[in-house]
């Protein structure tokens, strides 16, 4: 079994085997210490590493943090929601929030111009984040390209604490773009613990399993770096939401996802075209029932559109028994999606003045710091 490429198209067939390979613990071991959360209850958030350090700090009343990054390489879709919902959960628990816009990484590994990346950050991420409840005023938001000299210098100092063999064993190659991007990410993950941000504190990073290589090497850097007594970052892991056609959901394939900026009619068309677990005929479906494990519409309901567990179980039971047809399941999804999108689009526009003012204040504070492309 090989390591995971955080820049590749990752699909995980066996989460248990992946957890065992990389030392990830089941979330159930700490679930009773977390707020009641749909993603945890349903096993969508399935794993954690050292989350006890964050929960212990919370219980003691000590500072703790949650850190996440966003890759501005495409639209913000339902597959991205699991990270944001976890960030909100930790923010509501009292965590300091750090949010990094990875414009340098997008430039170095995805060939996206810095200015294009910044535009995507605002239109596809910040507006959606605020509309979905993130408190931007209580968040340390920054672009990698404007992270400040201390941050960027720190990322270079970290190079002393990772060997070429470790890097190649983790990422496959020591390609210069990947090397620069990864060292910058280590500084991003440890940013909440930097001296200018209050020093070492327990920090959790919610990620998909594809980003675990970055987390593991950051933990190694934290344990080896002597100038600051960093704590190894904790992490949580969520399952990938599959694409509407089955397989991987991708920002570059509009058929595979529903973006939070999609119009209602477009979103409904995508539901109609989605892969289902229905049978070849109505008669066969009535007799044998649908297969929820193969139904991408049910997965969308289970991840995000049906919040009540009892209601979701009723839908599952009726679909598996054959009492509910695929068309009826799709209609439930379309109705829920229409309600969600209409409300969300209103919240996005309401959030725009707040986001524009926030960015204008940042631009004024950062005047004179520019990065050439």
CORNOR-V619172 format. One record per pair of residues at least 12 apart in sequence whose ideal C-beta (glycine too) atoms are under 7 Angstrom apart, sorted by the first residue. I is the first residue (numbers start at 1). J is the second residue. D is the distance in Angstrom with one decimal. If there is no record, write none. Layout:
i j d
I J D
I J D
This chain:
i j d
1 21 5.7
3 169 7.0
3 170 5.6
3 213 6.0
4 209 6.5
4 210 5.5
4 212 6.3
4 213 6.0
5 172 6.3
6 210 5.3
6 211 5.2
6 213 5.3
6 214 5.9
7 109 5.5
9 248 5.5
10 210 4.0
11 247 6.9
11 248 5.4
12 209 5.7
12 240 6.7
15 46 6.1
15 239 6.9
18 209 5.9
19 47 5.5
22 212 5.8
22 216 7.0
23 49 6.9
24 47 4.1
24 49 5.7
24 237 6.0
25 47 6.4
25 48 5.6
25 49 6.4
26 46 6.9
26 47 6.2
27 40 5.9
27 45 5.5
27 46 5.7
27 47 5.8
27 48 5.2
27 236 6.9
30 48 6.2
30 51 5.2
30 52 6.2
30 55 6.3
33 55 4.8
35 89 6.1
35 93 6.6
37 89 5.6
38 307 6.3
39 82 6.0
39 85 6.0
39 86 6.9
39 238 6.6
41 309 6.7
42 302 6.4
44 82 6.2
44 238 5.6
44 239 5.3
44 303 6.1
45 86 6.6
45 236 5.7
45 238 4.8
46 237 6.1
46 238 6.9
46 239 6.0
47 237 3.9
48 234 7.0
48 235 6.7
48 236 4.9
48 237 6.9
49 234 6.0
49 235 4.8
50 232 6.4
50 234 4.1
51 204 6.2
51 234 4.9
51 236 6.4
53 202 4.2
53 231 6.7
53 234 5.5
54 202 4.5
54 204 4.7
54 234 5.3
57 201 6.9
57 202 4.5
58 93 5.8
58 94 6.2
63 96 6.5
63 198 6.2
63 201 4.7
64 95 5.4
64 201 5.7
64 202 4.5
64 203 6.9
65 95 5.5
65 96 4.3
65 98 6.3
65 192 3.7
65 201 5.8
65 203 4.4
66 87 5.5
66 90 3.8
66 91 6.7
66 95 4.3
66 97 5.6
66 204 5.2
67 98 4.3
67 189 5.8
67 191 6.7
67 192 5.4
67 203 5.6
67 205 5.2
68 83 5.8
68 87 5.4
68 99 6.1
68 205 6.7
68 206 6.0
69 100 4.0
69 102 5.1
69 188 5.8
70 101 5.8
70 102 6.6
70 121 6.8
70 125 4.9
71 102 5.2
71 105 6.6
71 106 6.1
72 101 6.2
72 102 6.9
72 103 6.1
72 106 5.2
72 112 6.9
72 117 4.2
72 120 3.9
72 121 4.8
72 125 6.8
73 106 5.4
73 110 4.8
73 112 5.9
73 251 6.3
74 251 2.7
74 252 5.9
75 124 5.3
75 251 5.6
75 259 4.1
75 261 6.5
76 124 4.4
76 125 5.5
76 128 4.8
76 259 6.5
76 260 5.4
77 249 7.0
77 251 6.5
77 257 3.8
77 258 6.1
77 259 4.7
77 260 6.7
78 241 6.5
78 257 6.5
78 258 5.3
78 300 6.6
78 304 5.8
79 241 4.5
79 249 4.3
79 257 5.9
81 304 5.8
82 238 4.3
83 206 5.2
84 129 6.2
84 132 5.9
84 134 6.9
86 206 4.0
86 236 6.1
87 134 6.8
87 206 6.4
88 133 5.5
88 134 6.3
90 204 6.3
91 135 6.4
96 192 6.1
97 138 6.4
97 139 4.4
97 140 6.8
98 140 4.6
98 191 5.5
98 192 4.9
99 139 5.3
99 140 6.9
99 141 4.6
100 142 6.2
100 144 6.3
100 188 4.6
101 121 4.4
101 142 7.0
101 143 4.7
101 144 6.8
102 144 5.5
103 117 4.0
103 118 6.0
103 143 5.1
103 144 5.5
103 145 5.2
104 144 4.0
104 145 5.5
104 181 6.9
104 184 5.7
105 144 6.7
105 181 4.4
105 184 6.7
108 177 4.1
108 180 5.6
108 181 4.9
109 177 5.3
109 178 6.4
109 181 5.3
113 373 6.1
114 145 6.0
114 371 6.5
114 373 4.8
118 143 6.6
122 355 6.6
122 359 6.9
126 355 5.0
127 348 4.9
127 351 5.5
127 352 6.3
127 355 5.7
128 260 5.1
128 348 6.6
130 351 4.0
130 354 6.1
130 355 5.9
131 344 5.9
131 347 3.7
131 348 4.5
131 351 4.8
136 354 6.8
136 358 5.5
144 184 5.8
144 188 7.0
145 371 4.2
146 366 5.4
146 369 5.9
150 196 6.4
151 187 5.5
151 191 6.5
154 187 4.9
155 183 4.6
155 184 4.9
155 186 6.6
155 187 3.8
156 183 6.8
158 183 5.5
158 186 5.0
158 187 6.5
158 221 5.0
158 225 6.9
159 183 5.7
161 221 4.8
161 224 4.2
161 225 5.7
162 217 6.0
162 220 6.8
162 221 6.3
166 217 6.9
167 179 6.8
170 213 4.8
170 217 5.9
171 213 6.4
182 214 6.5
182 217 7.0
185 214 5.0
186 217 6.7
186 218 4.6
186 221 5.1
189 205 5.8
189 218 4.5
189 233 5.4
190 218 6.5
190 222 6.2
190 230 5.5
193 230 5.2
193 231 6.5
195 228 6.5
200 228 6.8
200 229 5.3
200 230 5.6
200 231 5.2
201 231 6.9
202 231 5.8
202 234 6.5
203 231 7.0
203 233 4.8
203 234 6.7
204 234 4.4
204 235 6.5
204 236 6.3
205 233 5.4
205 235 4.9
206 236 4.7
206 238 7.0
207 235 5.9
207 237 6.4
208 237 7.0
208 238 6.1
208 240 5.9
209 237 5.4
215 233 6.5
215 235 4.8
218 233 5.9
219 232 4.3
219 233 6.3
241 299 6.4
241 303 5.3
242 296 6.0
242 299 6.0
243 256 3.2
243 257 6.5
244 256 5.7
244 257 6.7
244 270 5.7
244 274 4.1
244 275 6.8
244 296 5.1
245 275 5.4
246 275 4.6
246 296 6.2
255 270 6.9
258 270 5.7
258 337 7.0
260 344 6.0
262 341 6.9
264 338 5.0
264 341 5.4
264 342 6.6
267 337 5.3
267 341 6.1
268 334 4.8
268 337 7.0
271 297 6.2
271 330 5.3
271 333 5.2
271 334 5.2
271 337 6.7
272 330 6.4
274 296 4.9
274 297 5.2
275 296 4.8
276 295 5.0
276 297 5.9
276 326 4.3
277 290 4.6
277 291 3.6
277 292 5.8
277 293 6.8
277 294 3.9
277 295 3.5
277 298 7.0
278 290 5.2
278 325 6.8
278 326 3.3
282 325 6.6
285 322 5.5
285 325 6.0
286 322 4.4
287 322 6.3
288 322 6.5
289 319 6.9
289 320 4.6
289 321 5.1
289 322 4.1
290 319 4.4
290 320 6.1
290 326 6.4
292 316 5.6
292 319 6.0
292 320 6.1
297 329 5.5
297 330 5.5
297 333 5.0
298 319 6.7
298 329 6.4
300 333 5.9
301 315 6.7
301 332 6.9
301 333 5.9
305 333 6.3
305 336 4.1
305 337 6.5
305 340 6.7
306 336 6.9
315 332 6.7
